[in-house]
Amino acid sequence: MFTHLNRAQPYTLALFRVVIGFLFACHGATSLFHAMGGGNIPAGTWPAWYATMIQLVGGALVALGLGTRIAALICSGSMAYAYFNVHQPESLYPAQNGGEASALFCWAFLLLVFTGPGAVAVDRLFSSRAATAHEERTAREKAPAVPA
């Protein structure tokens, strides 16, 4: 039974990445574009506008699987900052201070930093192309010289 689960792990991880990235990008879009009942944050306002930009851009990058580990690290740090500077001063427990989303996003993105993007990601396209180019370059260097 576990062998079937292990074979599905990279695809499940990719689905997890897409869902978390999409939800995070939507969270940023609600604040930035006054969409879906969210607030409107003036451009350049510290730290709210920058946080929403991280949410929108970082969430989209993670969902696509482009620069996943770096984007996830920035998103995780952003949510840690949000939790400890916005929510935690109100109360220690996330259920009391309204910081559940910040805590969950922080840990979900931290998980992606260590696991990578999973099976289906734009990163995979670039890494496979780079690996192919490296193999071709290595093969050319090892090929015997042909006398003229």
Phi and psi in radians as a Rosetta constraint file:
Dihedral C 1 N 2 CA 2 C 2 CIRCULARHARMONIC -1.221 0.35
Dihedral N 2 CA 2 C 2 N 3 CIRCULARHARMONIC -0.430 0.35
Dihedral C 2 N 3 CA 3 C 3 CIRCULARHARMONIC -1.151 0.35
Dihedral N 3 CA 3 C 3 N 4 CIRCULARHARMONIC -0.651 0.35
Dihedral C 3 N 4 CA 4 C 4 CIRCULARHARMONIC -1.139 0.35
Dihedral N 4 CA 4 C 4 N 5 CIRCULARHARMONIC -0.728 0.35
Dihedral C 4 N 5 CA 5 C 5 CIRCULARHARMONIC -1.141 0.35
Dihedral N 5 CA 5 C 5 N 6 CIRCULARHARMONIC -0.709 0.35
Dihedral C 5 N 6 CA 6 C 6 CIRCULARHARMONIC -1.126 0.35
Dihedral N 6 CA 6 C 6 N 7 CIRCULARHARMONIC -0.622 0.35
Dihedral C 6 N 7 CA 7 C 7 CIRCULARHARMONIC -1.191 0.35
Dihedral N 7 CA 7 C 7 N 8 CIRCULARHARMONIC -0.526 0.35
Dihedral C 7 N 8 CA 8 C 8 CIRCULARHARMONIC -1.488 0.35
Dihedral N 8 CA 8 C 8 N 9 CIRCULARHARMONIC -0.162 0.35
Dihedral C 8 N 9 CA 9 C 9 CIRCULARHARMONIC -0.980 0.35
Dihedral N 9 CA 9 C 9 N 10 CIRCULARHARMONIC -0.828 0.35
Dihedral C 9 N 10 CA 10 C 10 CIRCULARHARMONIC -1.102 0.35
Dihedral N 10 CA 10 C 10 N 11 CIRCULARHARMONIC -0.585 0.35
Dihedral C 10 N 11 CA 11 C 11 CIRCULARHARMONIC -1.337 0.35
Dihedral N 11 CA 11 C 11 N 12 CIRCULARHARMONIC -0.632 0.35
Dihedral C 11 N 12 CA 12 C 12 CIRCULARHARMONIC -1.160 0.35
Dihedral N 12 CA 12 C 12 N 13 CIRCULARHARMONIC -0.690 0.35
Dihedral C 12 N 13 CA 13 C 13 CIRCULARHARMONIC -1.100 0.35
Dihedral N 13 CA 13 C 13 N 14 CIRCULARHARMONIC -0.704 0.35
Dihedral C 13 N 14 CA 14 C 14 CIRCULARHARMONIC -1.113 0.35
Dihedral N 14 CA 14 C 14 N 15 CIRCULARHARMONIC -0.732 0.35
Dihedral C 14 N 15 CA 15 C 15 CIRCULARHARMONIC -1.108 0.35
Dihedral N 15 CA 15 C 15 N 16 CIRCULARHARMONIC -0.748 0.35
Dihedral C 15 N 16 CA 16 C 16 CIRCULARHARMONIC -1.005 0.35
Dihedral N 16 CA 16 C 16 N 17 CIRCULARHARMONIC -0.807 0.35
Dihedral C 16 N 17 CA 17 C 17 CIRCULARHARMONIC -1.064 0.35
Dihedral N 17 CA 17 C 17 N 18 CIRCULARHARMONIC -0.787 0.35
Dihedral C 17 N 18 CA 18 C 18 CIRCULARHARMONIC -1.114 0.35
Dihedral N 18 CA 18 C 18 N 19 CIRCULARHARMONIC -0.782 0.35
Dihedral C 18 N 19 CA 19 C 19 CIRCULARHARMONIC -1.148 0.35
Dihedral N 19 CA 19 C 19 N 20 CIRCULARHARMONIC -0.819 0.35
Dihedral C 19 N 20 CA 20 C 20 CIRCULARHARMONIC -1.096 0.35
Dihedral N 20 CA 20 C 20 N 21 CIRCULARHARMONIC -0.790 0.35
Dihedral C 20 N 21 CA 21 C 21 CIRCULARHARMONIC -1.088 0.35
Dihedral N 21 CA 21 C 21 N 22 CIRCULARHARMONIC -0.748 0.35
Dihedral C 21 N 22 CA 22 C 22 CIRCULARHARMONIC -1.119 0.35
Dihedral N 22 CA 22 C 22 N 23 CIRCULARHARMONIC -0.801 0.35
Dihedral C 22 N 23 CA 23 C 23 CIRCULARHARMONIC -1.087 0.35
Dihedral N 23 CA 23 C 23 N 24 CIRCULARHARMONIC -0.672 0.35
Dihedral C 23 N 24 CA 24 C 24 CIRCULARHARMONIC -1.183 0.35
Dihedral N 24 CA 24 C 24 N 25 CIRCULARHARMONIC -0.729 0.35
Dihedral C 24 N 25 CA 25 C 25 CIRCULARHARMONIC -1.120 0.35
Dihedral N 25 CA 25 C 25 N 26 CIRCULARHARMONIC -0.696 0.35
Dihedral C 25 N 26 CA 26 C 26 CIRCULARHARMONIC -1.108 0.35
Dihedral N 26 CA 26 C 26 N 27 CIRCULARHARMONIC -0.672 0.35
Dihedral C 26 N 27 CA 27 C 27 CIRCULARHARMONIC -1.048 0.35
Dihedral N 27 CA 27 C 27 N 28 CIRCULARHARMONIC -0.736 0.35
Dihedral C 27 N 28 CA 28 C 28 CIRCULARHARMONIC -1.225 0.35
Dihedral N 28 CA 28 C 28 N 29 CIRCULARHARMONIC -0.664 0.35
Dihedral C 28 N 29 CA 29 C 29 CIRCULARHARMONIC -1.135 0.35
Dihedral N 29 CA 29 C 29 N 30 CIRCULARHARMONIC -0.604 0.35
Dihedral C 29 N 30 CA 30 C 30 CIRCULARHARMONIC -1.109 0.35
Dihedral N 30 CA 30 C 30 N 31 CIRCULARHARMONIC -0.655 0.35
Dihedral C 30 N 31 CA 31 C 31 CIRCULARHARMONIC -1.416 0.35
Dihedral N 31 CA 31 C 31 N 32 CIRCULARHARMONIC -0.671 0.35
Dihedral C 31 N 32 CA 32 C 32 CIRCULARHARMONIC -1.340 0.35
Dihedral N 32 CA 32 C 32 N 33 CIRCULARHARMONIC -0.720 0.35
Dihedral C 32 N 33 CA 33 C 33 CIRCULARHARMONIC -1.870 0.35
Dihedral N 33 CA 33 C 33 N 34 CIRCULARHARMONIC 0.178 0.35
Dihedral C 33 N 34 CA 34 C 34 CIRCULARHARMONIC 0.961 0.35
Dihedral N 34 CA 34 C 34 N 35 CIRCULARHARMONIC 0.655 0.35
Dihedral C 34 N 35 CA 35 C 35 CIRCULARHARMONIC -1.650 0.35
Dihedral N 35 CA 35 C 35 N 36 CIRCULARHARMONIC 2.679 0.35
Dihedral C 35 N 36 CA 36 C 36 CIRCULARHARMONIC 0.917 0.35
Dihedral N 36 CA 36 C 36 N 37 CIRCULARHARMONIC 0.630 0.35
Dihedral C 36 N 37 CA 37 C 37 CIRCULARHARMONIC 1.450 0.35
Dihedral N 37 CA 37 C 37 N 38 CIRCULARHARMONIC 0.159 0.35
Dihedral C 37 N 38 CA 38 C 38 CIRCULARHARMONIC -1.431 0.35
Dihedral N 38 CA 38 C 38 N 39 CIRCULARHARMONIC 2.996 0.35
Dihedral C 38 N 39 CA 39 C 39 CIRCULARHARMONIC -1.408 0.35
Dihedral N 39 CA 39 C 39 N 40 CIRCULARHARMONIC 2.980 0.35
Dihedral C 39 N 40 CA 40 C 40 CIRCULARHARMONIC -1.986 0.35
Dihedral N 40 CA 40 C 40 N 41 CIRCULARHARMONIC 2.045 0.35
Dihedral C 40 N 41 CA 41 C 41 CIRCULARHARMONIC -1.767 0.35
Dihedral N 41 CA 41 C 41 N 42 CIRCULARHARMONIC 2.158 0.35
Dihedral C 41 N 42 CA 42 C 42 CIRCULARHARMONIC -1.080 0.35
Dihedral N 42 CA 42 C 42 N 43 CIRCULARHARMONIC 2.497 0.35
Dihedral C 42 N 43 CA 43 C 43 CIRCULARHARMONIC -1.049 0.35
Dihedral N 43 CA 43 C 43 N 44 CIRCULARHARMONIC 2.385 0.35
Dihedral C 43 N 44 CA 44 C 44 CIRCULARHARMONIC 1.469 0.35
Dihedral N 44 CA 44 C 44 N 45 CIRCULARHARMONIC -0.024 0.35
Dihedral C 44 N 45 CA 45 C 45 CIRCULARHARMONIC -1.209 0.35
Dihedral N 45 CA 45 C 45 N 46 CIRCULARHARMONIC 2.188 0.35
Dihedral C 45 N 46 CA 46 C 46 CIRCULARHARMONIC -1.617 0.35
Dihedral N 46 CA 46 C 46 N 47 CIRCULARHARMONIC 2.371 0.35
Dihedral C 46 N 47 CA 47 C 47 CIRCULARHARMONIC -1.683 0.35
Dihedral N 47 CA 47 C 47 N 48 CIRCULARHARMONIC -0.025 0.35
Dihedral C 47 N 48 CA 48 C 48 CIRCULARHARMONIC -1.051 0.35
Dihedral N 48 CA 48 C 48 N 49 CIRCULARHARMONIC -0.816 0.35
Dihedral C 48 N 49 CA 49 C 49 CIRCULARHARMONIC -1.143 0.35
Dihedral N 49 CA 49 C 49 N 50 CIRCULARHARMONIC -0.719 0.35
Dihedral C 49 N 50 CA 50 C 50 CIRCULARHARMONIC -1.157 0.35
Dihedral N 50 CA 50 C 50 N 51 CIRCULARHARMONIC -0.654 0.35
Dihedral C 50 N 51 CA 51 C 51 CIRCULARHARMONIC -1.119 0.35
Dihedral N 51 CA 51 C 51 N 52 CIRCULARHARMONIC -0.726 0.35
Dihedral C 51 N 52 CA 52 C 52 CIRCULARHARMONIC -1.189 0.35
Dihedral N 52 CA 52 C 52 N 53 CIRCULARHARMONIC -0.578 0.35
Dihedral C 52 N 53 CA 53 C 53 CIRCULARHARMONIC -1.164 0.35
Dihedral N 53 CA 53 C 53 N 54 CIRCULARHARMONIC -0.711 0.35
Dihedral C 53 N 54 CA 54 C 54 CIRCULARHARMONIC -1.094 0.35
Dihedral N 54 CA 54 C 54 N 55 CIRCULARHARMONIC -0.717 0.35
Dihedral C 54 N 55 CA 55 C 55 CIRCULARHARMONIC -1.112 0.35
Dihedral N 55 CA 55 C 55 N 56 CIRCULARHARMONIC -0.817 0.35
Dihedral C 55 N 56 CA 56 C 56 CIRCULARHARMONIC -1.211 0.35
Dihedral N 56 CA 56 C 56 N 57 CIRCULARHARMONIC -0.951 0.35
Dihedral C 56 N 57 CA 57 C 57 CIRCULARHARMONIC -1.260 0.35
Dihedral N 57 CA 57 C 57 N 58 CIRCULARHARMONIC -0.820 0.35
Dihedral C 57 N 58 CA 58 C 58 CIRCULARHARMONIC -1.088 0.35
Dihedral N 58 CA 58 C 58 N 59 CIRCULARHARMONIC -0.732 0.35
Dihedral C 58 N 59 CA 59 C 59 CIRCULARHARMONIC -1.096 0.35
Dihedral N 59 CA 59 C 59 N 60 CIRCULARHARMONIC -0.720 0.35
Dihedral C 59 N 60 CA 60 C 60 CIRCULARHARMONIC -1.153 0.35
Dihedral N 60 CA 60 C 60 N 61 CIRCULARHARMONIC -0.732 0.35
Dihedral C 60 N 61 CA 61 C 61 CIRCULARHARMONIC -1.106 0.35
Dihedral N 61 CA 61 C 61 N 62 CIRCULARHARMONIC -0.752 0.35
Dihedral C 61 N 62 CA 62 C 62 CIRCULARHARMONIC -1.142 0.35
Dihedral N 62 CA 62 C 62 N 63 CIRCULARHARMONIC -0.760 0.35
Dihedral C 62 N 63 CA 63 C 63 CIRCULARHARMONIC -1.058 0.35
Dihedral N 63 CA 63 C 63 N 64 CIRCULARHARMONIC -0.691 0.35
Dihedral C 63 N 64 CA 64 C 64 CIRCULARHARMONIC -1.332 0.35
Dihedral N 64 CA 64 C 64 N 65 CIRCULARHARMONIC -0.408 0.35
Dihedral C 64 N 65 CA 65 C 65 CIRCULARHARMONIC 1.409 0.35
Dihedral N 65 CA 65 C 65 N 66 CIRCULARHARMONIC 0.614 0.35
Dihedral C 65 N 66 CA 66 C 66 CIRCULARHARMONIC -1.949 0.35
Dihedral N 66 CA 66 C 66 N 67 CIRCULARHARMONIC 1.964 0.35
Dihedral C 66 N 67 CA 67 C 67 CIRCULARHARMONIC 1.109 0.35
Dihedral N 67 CA 67 C 67 N 68 CIRCULARHARMONIC 0.680 0.35
Dihedral C 67 N 68 CA 68 C 68 CIRCULARHARMONIC -0.968 0.35
Dihedral N 68 CA 68 C 68 N 69 CIRCULARHARMONIC -0.875 0.35
Dihedral C 68 N 69 CA 69 C 69 CIRCULARHARMONIC -1.163 0.35
Dihedral N 69 CA 69 C 69 N 70 CIRCULARHARMONIC -0.718 0.35
Dihedral C 69 N 70 CA 70 C 70 CIRCULARHARMONIC -1.215 0.35
Dihedral N 70 CA 70 C 70 N 71 CIRCULARHARMONIC -0.794 0.35
Dihedral C 70 N 71 CA 71 C 71 CIRCULARHARMONIC -1.079 0.35
Dihedral N 71 CA 71 C 71 N 72 CIRCULARHARMONIC -0.728 0.35
Dihedral C 71 N 72 CA 72 C 72 CIRCULARHARMONIC -1.151 0.35
Dihedral N 72 CA 72 C 72 N 73 CIRCULARHARMONIC -0.631 0.35
Dihedral C 72 N 73 CA 73 C 73 CIRCULARHARMONIC -1.123 0.35
Dihedral N 73 CA 73 C 73 N 74 CIRCULARHARMONIC -0.755 0.35
Dihedral C 73 N 74 CA 74 C 74 CIRCULARHARMONIC -1.145 0.35
Dihedral N 74 CA 74 C 74 N 75 CIRCULARHARMONIC -0.749 0.35
Dihedral C 74 N 75 CA 75 C 75 CIRCULARHARMONIC -1.118 0.35
Dihedral N 75 CA 75 C 75 N 76 CIRCULARHARMONIC -0.727 0.35
Dihedral C 75 N 76 CA 76 C 76 CIRCULARHARMONIC -1.099 0.35
Dihedral N 76 CA 76 C 76 N 77 CIRCULARHARMONIC -0.781 0.35
Dihedral C 76 N 77 CA 77 C 77 CIRCULARHARMONIC -1.094 0.35
Dihedral N 77 CA 77 C 77 N 78 CIRCULARHARMONIC -0.673 0.35
Dihedral C 77 N 78 CA 78 C 78 CIRCULARHARMONIC -1.082 0.35
Dihedral N 78 CA 78 C 78 N 79 CIRCULARHARMONIC -0.727 0.35
Dihedral C 78 N 79 CA 79 C 79 CIRCULARHARMONIC -1.289 0.35
Dihedral N 79 CA 79 C 79 N 80 CIRCULARHARMONIC -0.556 0.35
Dihedral C 79 N 80 CA 80 C 80 CIRCULARHARMONIC -1.130 0.35
Dihedral N 80 CA 80 C 80 N 81 CIRCULARHARMONIC -0.767 0.35
Dihedral C 80 N 81 CA 81 C 81 CIRCULARHARMONIC -1.038 0.35
Dihedral N 81 CA 81 C 81 N 82 CIRCULARHARMONIC -0.806 0.35
Dihedral C 81 N 82 CA 82 C 82 CIRCULARHARMONIC -1.062 0.35
Dihedral N 82 CA 82 C 82 N 83 CIRCULARHARMONIC -0.756 0.35
Dihedral C 82 N 83 CA 83 C 83 CIRCULARHARMONIC -1.134 0.35
Dihedral N 83 CA 83 C 83 N 84 CIRCULARHARMONIC -0.887 0.35
Dihedral C 83 N 84 CA 84 C 84 CIRCULARHARMONIC -1.322 0.35
Dihedral N 84 CA 84 C 84 N 85 CIRCULARHARMONIC -0.454 0.35
Dihedral C 84 N 85 CA 85 C 85 CIRCULARHARMONIC -1.725 0.35
Dihedral N 85 CA 85 C 85 N 86 CIRCULARHARMONIC -0.419 0.35
Dihedral C 85 N 86 CA 86 C 86 CIRCULARHARMONIC -1.841 0.35
Dihedral N 86 CA 86 C 86 N 87 CIRCULARHARMONIC -0.860 0.35
Dihedral C 86 N 87 CA 87 C 87 CIRCULARHARMONIC -1.597 0.35
Dihedral N 87 CA 87 C 87 N 88 CIRCULARHARMONIC -0.817 0.35
Dihedral C 87 N 88 CA 88 C 88 CIRCULARHARMONIC -1.066 0.35
Dihedral N 88 CA 88 C 88 N 89 CIRCULARHARMONIC -0.603 0.35
Dihedral C 88 N 89 CA 89 C 89 CIRCULARHARMONIC -1.058 0.35
Dihedral N 89 CA 89 C 89 N 90 CIRCULARHARMONIC -0.417 0.35
Dihedral C 89 N 90 CA 90 C 90 CIRCULARHARMONIC -1.291 0.35
Dihedral N 90 CA 90 C 90 N 91 CIRCULARHARMONIC -0.684 0.35
Dihedral C 90 N 91 CA 91 C 91 CIRCULARHARMONIC -2.931 0.35
Dihedral N 91 CA 91 C 91 N 92 CIRCULARHARMONIC 2.776 0.35
Dihedral C 91 N 92 CA 92 C 92 CIRCULARHARMONIC -1.291 0.35
Dihedral N 92 CA 92 C 92 N 93 CIRCULARHARMONIC -0.597 0.35
Dihedral C 92 N 93 CA 93 C 93 CIRCULARHARMONIC -1.666 0.35
Dihedral N 93 CA 93 C 93 N 94 CIRCULARHARMONIC 2.316 0.35
Dihedral C 93 N 94 CA 94 C 94 CIRCULARHARMONIC -1.008 0.35
Dihedral N 94 CA 94 C 94 N 95 CIRCULARHARMONIC -0.587 0.35
Dihedral C 94 N 95 CA 95 C 95 CIRCULARHARMONIC -1.159 0.35
Dihedral N 95 CA 95 C 95 N 96 CIRCULARHARMONIC -0.450 0.35
Dihedral C 95 N 96 CA 96 C 96 CIRCULARHARMONIC -1.611 0.35
Dihedral N 96 CA 96 C 96 N 97 CIRCULARHARMONIC -0.495 0.35
Dihedral C 96 N 97 CA 97 C 97 CIRCULARHARMONIC -1.792 0.35
Dihedral N 97 CA 97 C 97 N 98 CIRCULARHARMONIC 0.052 0.35
Dihedral C 97 N 98 CA 98 C 98 CIRCULARHARMONIC 1.319 0.35
Dihedral N 98 CA 98 C 98 N 99 CIRCULARHARMONIC 0.327 0.35
Dihedral C 98 N 99 CA 99 C 99 CIRCULARHARMONIC -1.764 0.35
Dihedral N 99 CA 99 C 99 N 100 CIRCULARHARMONIC 0.342 0.35
Dihedral C 99 N 100 CA 100 C 100 CIRCULARHARMONIC -1.040 0.35
Dihedral N 100 CA 100 C 100 N 101 CIRCULARHARMONIC -0.806 0.35
Dihedral C 100 N 101 CA 101 C 101 CIRCULARHARMONIC -1.104 0.35
Dihedral N 101 CA 101 C 101 N 102 CIRCULARHARMONIC -0.746 0.35
Dihedral C 101 N 102 CA 102 C 102 CIRCULARHARMONIC -1.074 0.35
Dihedral N 102 CA 102 C 102 N 103 CIRCULARHARMONIC -0.789 0.35
Dihedral C 102 N 103 CA 103 C 103 CIRCULARHARMONIC -1.142 0.35
Dihedral N 103 CA 103 C 103 N 104 CIRCULARHARMONIC -0.775 0.35
Dihedral C 103 N 104 CA 104 C 104 CIRCULARHARMONIC -1.138 0.35
Dihedral N 104 CA 104 C 104 N 105 CIRCULARHARMONIC -0.796 0.35
Dihedral C 104 N 105 CA 105 C 105 CIRCULARHARMONIC -1.086 0.35
Dihedral N 105 CA 105 C 105 N 106 CIRCULARHARMONIC -0.720 0.35
Dihedral C 105 N 106 CA 106 C 106 CIRCULARHARMONIC -0.997 0.35
Dihedral N 106 CA 106 C 106 N 107 CIRCULARHARMONIC -0.867 0.35
Dihedral C 106 N 107 CA 107 C 107 CIRCULARHARMONIC -1.271 0.35
Dihedral N 107 CA 107 C 107 N 108 CIRCULARHARMONIC -0.607 0.35
Dihedral C 107 N 108 CA 108 C 108 CIRCULARHARMONIC -1.127 0.35
Dihedral N 108 CA 108 C 108 N 109 CIRCULARHARMONIC -0.764 0.35
Dihedral C 108 N 109 CA 109 C 109 CIRCULARHARMONIC -1.202 0.35
Dihedral N 109 CA 109 C 109 N 110 CIRCULARHARMONIC -0.633 0.35
Dihedral C 109 N 110 CA 110 C 110 CIRCULARHARMONIC -1.101 0.35
Dihedral N 110 CA 110 C 110 N 111 CIRCULARHARMONIC -0.655 0.35
Dihedral C 110 N 111 CA 111 C 111 CIRCULARHARMONIC -1.053 0.35
Dihedral N 111 CA 111 C 111 N 112 CIRCULARHARMONIC -0.747 0.35
Dihedral C 111 N 112 CA 112 C 112 CIRCULARHARMONIC -1.172 0.35
Dihedral N 112 CA 112 C 112 N 113 CIRCULARHARMONIC -0.493 0.35
Dihedral C 112 N 113 CA 113 C 113 CIRCULARHARMONIC -1.050 0.35
Dihedral N 113 CA 113 C 113 N 114 CIRCULARHARMONIC -0.707 0.35
Dihedral C 113 N 114 CA 114 C 114 CIRCULARHARMONIC -1.555 0.35
Dihedral N 114 CA 114 C 114 N 115 CIRCULARHARMONIC -0.492 0.35
Dihedral C 114 N 115 CA 115 C 115 CIRCULARHARMONIC -1.600 0.35
Dihedral N 115 CA 115 C 115 N 116 CIRCULARHARMONIC -0.446 0.35
Dihedral C 115 N 116 CA 116 C 116 CIRCULARHARMONIC 1.519 0.35
Dihedral N 116 CA 116 C 116 N 117 CIRCULARHARMONIC -3.035 0.35
Dihedral C 116 N 117 CA 117 C 117 CIRCULARHARMONIC -1.416 0.35
Dihedral N 117 CA 117 C 117 N 118 CIRCULARHARMONIC -0.261 0.35
Dihedral C 117 N 118 CA 118 C 118 CIRCULARHARMONIC 1.616 0.35
Dihedral N 118 CA 118 C 118 N 119 CIRCULARHARMONIC -2.886 0.35
Dihedral C 118 N 119 CA 119 C 119 CIRCULARHARMONIC -1.309 0.35
Dihedral N 119 CA 119 C 119 N 120 CIRCULARHARMONIC -0.672 0.35
Dihedral C 119 N 120 CA 120 C 120 CIRCULARHARMONIC -1.945 0.35
Dihedral N 120 CA 120 C 120 N 121 CIRCULARHARMONIC 1.799 0.35
Dihedral C 120 N 121 CA 121 C 121 CIRCULARHARMONIC -2.721 0.35
Dihedral N 121 CA 121 C 121 N 122 CIRCULARHARMONIC 2.640 0.35
Dihedral C 121 N 122 CA 122 C 122 CIRCULARHARMONIC -1.084 0.35
Dihedral N 122 CA 122 C 122 N 123 CIRCULARHARMONIC -0.589 0.35
Dihedral C 122 N 123 CA 123 C 123 CIRCULARHARMONIC -0.939 0.35
Dihedral N 123 CA 123 C 123 N 124 CIRCULARHARMONIC -0.637 0.35
Dihedral C 123 N 124 CA 124 C 124 CIRCULARHARMONIC -1.123 0.35
Dihedral N 124 CA 124 C 124 N 125 CIRCULARHARMONIC -0.604 0.35
Dihedral C 124 N 125 CA 125 C 125 CIRCULARHARMONIC -1.098 0.35
Dihedral N 125 CA 125 C 125 N 126 CIRCULARHARMONIC -0.801 0.35
Dihedral C 125 N 126 CA 126 C 126 CIRCULARHARMONIC -1.221 0.35
Dihedral N 126 CA 126 C 126 N 127 CIRCULARHARMONIC -0.683 0.35
Dihedral C 126 N 127 CA 127 C 127 CIRCULARHARMONIC -1.213 0.35
Dihedral N 127 CA 127 C 127 N 128 CIRCULARHARMONIC -0.626 0.35
Dihedral C 127 N 128 CA 128 C 128 CIRCULARHARMONIC -1.235 0.35
Dihedral N 128 CA 128 C 128 N 129 CIRCULARHARMONIC -0.633 0.35
Dihedral C 128 N 129 CA 129 C 129 CIRCULARHARMONIC -1.161 0.35
Dihedral N 129 CA 129 C 129 N 130 CIRCULARHARMONIC -0.722 0.35
Dihedral C 129 N 130 CA 130 C 130 CIRCULARHARMONIC -1.144 0.35
Dihedral N 130 CA 130 C 130 N 131 CIRCULARHARMONIC -0.697 0.35
Dihedral C 130 N 131 CA 131 C 131 CIRCULARHARMONIC -1.150 0.35
Dihedral N 131 CA 131 C 131 N 132 CIRCULARHARMONIC -0.720 0.35
Dihedral C 131 N 132 CA 132 C 132 CIRCULARHARMONIC -1.122 0.35
Dihedral N 132 CA 132 C 132 N 133 CIRCULARHARMONIC -0.762 0.35
Dihedral C 132 N 133 CA 133 C 133 CIRCULARHARMONIC -1.114 0.35
Dihedral N 133 CA 133 C 133 N 134 CIRCULARHARMONIC -0.686 0.35
Dihedral C 133 N 134 CA 134 C 134 CIRCULARHARMONIC -1.132 0.35
Dihedral N 134 CA 134 C 134 N 135 CIRCULARHARMONIC -0.741 0.35
Dihedral C 134 N 135 CA 135 C 135 CIRCULARHARMONIC -1.114 0.35
Dihedral N 135 CA 135 C 135 N 136 CIRCULARHARMONIC -0.716 0.35
Dihedral C 135 N 136 CA 136 C 136 CIRCULARHARMONIC -1.134 0.35
Dihedral N 136 CA 136 C 136 N 137 CIRCULARHARMONIC -0.726 0.35
Dihedral C 136 N 137 CA 137 C 137 CIRCULARHARMONIC -1.130 0.35
Dihedral N 137 CA 137 C 137 N 138 CIRCULARHARMONIC -0.733 0.35
Dihedral C 137 N 138 CA 138 C 138 CIRCULARHARMONIC -1.125 0.35
Dihedral N 138 CA 138 C 138 N 139 CIRCULARHARMONIC -0.720 0.35
Dihedral C 138 N 139 CA 139 C 139 CIRCULARHARMONIC -1.121 0.35
Dihedral N 139 CA 139 C 139 N 140 CIRCULARHARMONIC -0.693 0.35
Dihedral C 139 N 140 CA 140 C 140 CIRCULARHARMONIC -1.147 0.35
Dihedral N 140 CA 140 C 140 N 141 CIRCULARHARMONIC -0.688 0.35
Dihedral C 140 N 141 CA 141 C 141 CIRCULARHARMONIC -1.196 0.35
Dihedral N 141 CA 141 C 141 N 142 CIRCULARHARMONIC -0.551 0.35
Dihedral C 141 N 142 CA 142 C 142 CIRCULARHARMONIC -1.521 0.35
Dihedral N 142 CA 142 C 142 N 143 CIRCULARHARMONIC -0.236 0.35
Dihedral C 142 N 143 CA 143 C 143 CIRCULARHARMONIC -1.173 0.35
Dihedral N 143 CA 143 C 143 N 144 CIRCULARHARMONIC 2.463 0.35
Dihedral C 143 N 144 CA 144 C 144 CIRCULARHARMONIC -1.168 0.35
Dihedral N 144 CA 144 C 144 N 145 CIRCULARHARMONIC 2.566 0.35
Dihedral C 144 N 145 CA 145 C 145 CIRCULARHARMONIC -1.244 0.35
Dihedral N 145 CA 145 C 145 N 146 CIRCULARHARMONIC 2.386 0.35
Dihedral C 145 N 146 CA 146 C 146 CIRCULARHARMONIC -1.671 0.35
Dihedral N 146 CA 146 C 146 N 147 CIRCULARHARMONIC 2.134 0.35
Dihedral C 146 N 147 CA 147 C 147 CIRCULARHARMONIC -1.185 0.35
Dihedral N 147 CA 147 C 147 N 148 CIRCULARHARMONIC 2.548 0.35
